[in-house]
Amino acid sequence: MGELLTYGLCHKFQNEGNPALVHICLRRKAPQLKGRKQLIRSFPKHEFISEILKLDGTDNNIFKNKELEDIFLPILRTEFKSIEPINLILKAIC
């Protein structure tokens, strides 16, 4: 989420007439690049977990422990529910 926020703020900064940044280093693809076509937040549990693990930012041990999975799965879905619309907006304006 922090990377998405950083990218959006840099874009806003530049659109307000400030000098463009020469470099911005993020671990994710820029929003204007092709990526997922579907919003993963609504994927069935197994597919959602698979997509989360592909992002390589969540320890897979969370999903090997039922109690941890029960705690973190709703949190992760909520996180994606909040960032996926922002990502779509950034794709539209970039």
PyMOL commands that place a pseudoatom at each C-alpha (Angstrom):
pseudoatom trace, name=CA, resn=MET, resi=1, chain=A, elem=C, hetatm=0, pos=[0.000, 0.000, 0.000]
pseudoatom trace, name=CA, resn=GLY, resi=2, chain=A, elem=C, hetatm=0, pos=[2.853, 2.374, 0.776]
pseudoatom trace, name=CA, resn=GLU, resi=3, chain=A, elem=C, hetatm=0, pos=[4.303, 1.997, -2.697]
pseudoatom trace, name=CA, resn=LEU, resi=4, chain=A, elem=C, hetatm=0, pos=[0.957, 2.764, -4.288]
pseudoatom trace, name=CA, resn=LEU, resi=5, chain=A, elem=C, hetatm=0, pos=[0.578, 5.858, -2.122]
pseudoatom trace, name=CA, resn=THR, resi=6, chain=A, elem=C, hetatm=0, pos=[4.121, 6.999, -2.933]
pseudoatom trace, name=CA, resn=TYR, resi=7, chain=A, elem=C, hetatm=0, pos=[3.543, 6.586, -6.669]
pseudoatom trace, name=CA, resn=GLY, resi=8, chain=A, elem=C, hetatm=0, pos=[0.253, 8.500, -6.499]
pseudoatom trace, name=CA, resn=LEU, resi=9, chain=A, elem=C, hetatm=0, pos=[1.787, 11.352, -4.507]
pseudoatom trace, name=CA, resn=CYS, resi=10, chain=A, elem=C, hetatm=0, pos=[4.687, 11.656, -6.943]
pseudoatom trace, name=CA, resn=HIS, resi=11, chain=A, elem=C, hetatm=0, pos=[2.249, 11.782, -9.843]
pseudoatom trace, name=CA, resn=LYS, resi=12, chain=A, elem=C, hetatm=0, pos=[0.176, 14.466, -8.068]
pseudoatom trace, name=CA, resn=PHE, resi=13, chain=A, elem=C, hetatm=0, pos=[3.333, 16.432, -7.233]
pseudoatom trace, name=CA, resn=GLN, resi=14, chain=A, elem=C, hetatm=0, pos=[4.357, 16.484, -10.895]
pseudoatom trace, name=CA, resn=ASN, resi=15, chain=A, elem=C, hetatm=0, pos=[0.836, 17.368, -12.114]
pseudoatom trace, name=CA, resn=GLU, resi=16, chain=A, elem=C, hetatm=0, pos=[0.865, 20.418, -9.855]
pseudoatom trace, name=CA, resn=GLY, resi=17, chain=A, elem=C, hetatm=0, pos=[3.770, 21.849, -11.854]
pseudoatom trace, name=CA, resn=ASN, resi=18, chain=A, elem=C, hetatm=0, pos=[6.612, 20.721, -9.633]
pseudoatom trace, name=CA, resn=PRO, resi=19, chain=A, elem=C, hetatm=0, pos=[9.760, 19.304, -11.218]
pseudoatom trace, name=CA, resn=ALA, resi=20, chain=A, elem=C, hetatm=0, pos=[9.494, 15.655, -12.207]
pseudoatom trace, name=CA, resn=LEU, resi=21, chain=A, elem=C, hetatm=0, pos=[11.405, 13.177, -10.112]
pseudoatom trace, name=CA, resn=VAL, resi=22, chain=A, elem=C, hetatm=0, pos=[14.290, 11.537, -11.911]
pseudoatom trace, name=CA, resn=HIS, resi=23, chain=A, elem=C, hetatm=0, pos=[13.931, 8.192, -10.148]
pseudoatom trace, name=CA, resn=ILE, resi=24, chain=A, elem=C, hetatm=0, pos=[11.473, 6.502, -7.864]
pseudoatom trace, name=CA, resn=CYS, resi=25, chain=A, elem=C, hetatm=0, pos=[12.299, 2.989, -6.715]
pseudoatom trace, name=CA, resn=LEU, resi=26, chain=A, elem=C, hetatm=0, pos=[9.346, 0.775, -5.895]
pseudoatom trace, name=CA, resn=ARG, resi=27, chain=A, elem=C, hetatm=0, pos=[9.045, -2.967, -5.596]
pseudoatom trace, name=CA, resn=ARG, resi=28, chain=A, elem=C, hetatm=0, pos=[5.831, -3.127, -7.623]
pseudoatom trace, name=CA, resn=LYS, resi=29, chain=A, elem=C, hetatm=0, pos=[5.086, -2.482, -11.267]
pseudoatom trace, name=CA, resn=ALA, resi=30, chain=A, elem=C, hetatm=0, pos=[3.987, 1.026, -12.123]
pseudoatom trace, name=CA, resn=PRO, resi=31, chain=A, elem=C, hetatm=0, pos=[0.176, 1.233, -12.299]
pseudoatom trace, name=CA, resn=GLN, resi=32, chain=A, elem=C, hetatm=0, pos=[0.151, 2.145, -15.977]
pseudoatom trace, name=CA, resn=LEU, resi=33, chain=A, elem=C, hetatm=0, pos=[1.871, -1.116, -16.912]
pseudoatom trace, name=CA, resn=LYS, resi=34, chain=A, elem=C, hetatm=0, pos=[-0.242, -4.123, -17.760]
pseudoatom trace, name=CA, resn=GLY, resi=35, chain=A, elem=C, hetatm=0, pos=[-1.097, -6.205, -14.761]
pseudoatom trace, name=CA, resn=ARG, resi=36, chain=A, elem=C, hetatm=0, pos=[-3.982, -8.204, -13.420]
pseudoatom trace, name=CA, resn=LYS, resi=37, chain=A, elem=C, hetatm=0, pos=[-7.259, -7.731, -15.239]
pseudoatom trace, name=CA, resn=GLN, resi=38, chain=A, elem=C, hetatm=0, pos=[-9.370, -8.904, -12.302]
pseudoatom trace, name=CA, resn=LEU, resi=39, chain=A, elem=C, hetatm=0, pos=[-9.680, -7.643, -8.764]
pseudoatom trace, name=CA, resn=ILE, resi=40, chain=A, elem=C, hetatm=0, pos=[-8.236, -10.422, -6.621]
pseudoatom trace, name=CA, resn=ARG, resi=41, chain=A, elem=C, hetatm=0, pos=[-10.140, -9.369, -3.499]
pseudoatom trace, name=CA, resn=SER, resi=42, chain=A, elem=C, hetatm=0, pos=[-13.189, -11.240, -4.782]
pseudoatom trace, name=CA, resn=PHE, resi=43, chain=A, elem=C, hetatm=0, pos=[-11.337, -14.415, -5.773]
pseudoatom trace, name=CA, resn=PRO, resi=44, chain=A, elem=C, hetatm=0, pos=[-12.298, -17.659, -4.037]
pseudoatom trace, name=CA, resn=LYS, resi=45, chain=A, elem=C, hetatm=0, pos=[-10.134, -18.423, -1.010]
pseudoatom trace, name=CA, resn=HIS, resi=46, chain=A, elem=C, hetatm=0, pos=[-7.704, -20.812, -2.725]
pseudoatom trace, name=CA, resn=GLU, resi=47, chain=A, elem=C, hetatm=0, pos=[-7.132, -18.481, -5.713]
pseudoatom trace, name=CA, resn=PHE, resi=48, chain=A, elem=C, hetatm=0, pos=[-6.828, -15.426, -3.463]
pseudoatom trace, name=CA, resn=ILE, resi=49, chain=A, elem=C, hetatm=0, pos=[-4.145, -17.116, -1.349]
pseudoatom trace, name=CA, resn=SER, resi=50, chain=A, elem=C, hetatm=0, pos=[-2.316, -18.226, -4.494]
pseudoatom trace, name=CA, resn=GLU, resi=51, chain=A, elem=C, hetatm=0, pos=[-2.257, -14.650, -5.823]
pseudoatom trace, name=CA, resn=ILE, resi=52, chain=A, elem=C, hetatm=0, pos=[-1.113, -13.261, -2.462]
pseudoatom trace, name=CA, resn=LEU, resi=53, chain=A, elem=C, hetatm=0, pos=[1.783, -15.732, -2.381]
pseudoatom trace, name=CA, resn=LYS, resi=54, chain=A, elem=C, hetatm=0, pos=[2.794, -14.779, -5.954]
pseudoatom trace, name=CA, resn=LEU, resi=55, chain=A, elem=C, hetatm=0, pos=[3.302, -11.204, -4.758]
pseudoatom trace, name=CA, resn=ASP, resi=56, chain=A, elem=C, hetatm=0, pos=[6.014, -12.558, -2.432]
pseudoatom trace, name=CA, resn=GLY, resi=57, chain=A, elem=C, hetatm=0, pos=[5.220, -10.161, 0.404]
pseudoatom trace, name=CA, resn=THR, resi=58, chain=A, elem=C, hetatm=0, pos=[3.393, -12.494, 2.776]
pseudoatom trace, name=CA, resn=ASP, resi=59, chain=A, elem=C, hetatm=0, pos=[5.009, -15.399, 4.577]
pseudoatom trace, name=CA, resn=ASN, resi=60, chain=A, elem=C, hetatm=0, pos=[3.430, -18.643, 3.335]
pseudoatom trace, name=CA, resn=ASN, resi=61, chain=A, elem=C, hetatm=0, pos=[3.545, -20.022, 6.906]
pseudoatom trace, name=CA, resn=ILE, resi=62, chain=A, elem=C, hetatm=0, pos=[0.517, -17.843, 7.650]
pseudoatom trace, name=CA, resn=PHE, resi=63, chain=A, elem=C, hetatm=0, pos=[-1.539, -20.054, 5.354]
pseudoatom trace, name=CA, resn=LYS, resi=64, chain=A, elem=C, hetatm=0, pos=[-0.151, -23.274, 6.815]
pseudoatom trace, name=CA, resn=ASN, resi=65, chain=A, elem=C, hetatm=0, pos=[-1.598, -22.407, 10.218]
pseudoatom trace, name=CA, resn=LYS, resi=66, chain=A, elem=C, hetatm=0, pos=[-5.420, -22.353, 10.313]
pseudoatom trace, name=CA, resn=GLU, resi=67, chain=A, elem=C, hetatm=0, pos=[-5.604, -19.882, 13.219]
pseudoatom trace, name=CA, resn=LEU, resi=68, chain=A, elem=C, hetatm=0, pos=[-3.219, -17.423, 11.551]
pseudoatom trace, name=CA, resn=GLU, resi=69, chain=A, elem=C, hetatm=0, pos=[-5.019, -17.840, 8.235]
pseudoatom trace, name=CA, resn=ASP, resi=70, chain=A, elem=C, hetatm=0, pos=[-8.356, -17.070, 9.906]
pseudoatom trace, name=CA, resn=ILE, resi=71, chain=A, elem=C, hetatm=0, pos=[-6.866, -13.874, 11.341]
pseudoatom trace, name=CA, resn=PHE, resi=72, chain=A, elem=C, hetatm=0, pos=[-4.957, -12.621, 8.310]
pseudoatom trace, name=CA, resn=LEU, resi=73, chain=A, elem=C, hetatm=0, pos=[-7.181, -13.629, 5.389]
pseudoatom trace, name=CA, resn=PRO, resi=74, chain=A, elem=C, hetatm=0, pos=[-9.916, -11.054, 6.167]
pseudoatom trace, name=CA, resn=ILE, resi=75, chain=A, elem=C, hetatm=0, pos=[-7.246, -8.398, 6.778]
pseudoatom trace, name=CA, resn=LEU, resi=76, chain=A, elem=C, hetatm=0, pos=[-5.600, -9.082, 3.418]
pseudoatom trace, name=CA, resn=ARG, resi=77, chain=A, elem=C, hetatm=0, pos=[-8.946, -9.040, 1.584]
pseudoatom trace, name=CA, resn=THR, resi=78, chain=A, elem=C, hetatm=0, pos=[-9.777, -5.697, 3.204]
pseudoatom trace, name=CA, resn=GLU, resi=79, chain=A, elem=C, hetatm=0, pos=[-6.390, -4.312, 2.214]
pseudoatom trace, name=CA, resn=PHE, resi=80, chain=A, elem=C, hetatm=0, pos=[-6.954, -5.293, -1.403]
pseudoatom trace, name=CA, resn=LYS, resi=81, chain=A, elem=C, hetatm=0, pos=[-10.485, -3.952, -1.257]
pseudoatom trace, name=CA, resn=SER, resi=82, chain=A, elem=C, hetatm=0, pos=[-9.029, -0.563, -0.347]
pseudoatom trace, name=CA, resn=ILE, resi=83, chain=A, elem=C, hetatm=0, pos=[-6.067, -0.451, -2.764]
pseudoatom trace, name=CA, resn=GLU, resi=84, chain=A, elem=C, hetatm=0, pos=[-7.424, -2.049, -5.938]
pseudoatom trace, name=CA, resn=PRO, resi=85, chain=A, elem=C, hetatm=0, pos=[-9.757, 0.863, -6.797]
pseudoatom trace, name=CA, resn=ILE, resi=86, chain=A, elem=C, hetatm=0, pos=[-6.871, 3.299, -6.257]
pseudoatom trace, name=CA, resn=ASN, resi=87, chain=A, elem=C, hetatm=0, pos=[-4.721, 1.240, -8.593]
pseudoatom trace, name=CA, resn=LEU, resi=88, chain=A, elem=C, hetatm=0, pos=[-7.419, 1.423, -11.286]
pseudoatom trace, name=CA, resn=ILE, resi=89, chain=A, elem=C, hetatm=0, pos=[-7.634, 5.213, -10.892]
pseudoatom trace, name=CA, resn=LEU, resi=90, chain=A, elem=C, hetatm=0, pos=[-3.866, 5.556, -11.219]
pseudoatom trace, name=CA, resn=LYS, resi=91, chain=A, elem=C, hetatm=0, pos=[-3.909, 3.427, -14.368]
pseudoatom trace, name=CA, resn=ALA, resi=92, chain=A, elem=C, hetatm=0, pos=[-6.517, 5.773, -15.832]
pseudoatom trace, name=CA, resn=ILE, resi=93, chain=A, elem=C, hetatm=0, pos=[-4.582, 8.976, -15.121]
pseudoatom trace, name=CA, resn=CYS, resi=94, chain=A, elem=C, hetatm=0, pos=[-1.059, 7.790, -15.949]
for i in range(1, 94): cmd.bond("trace and resi %d" % i, "trace and resi %d" % (i + 1))
show_as sticks, trace
zoom trace
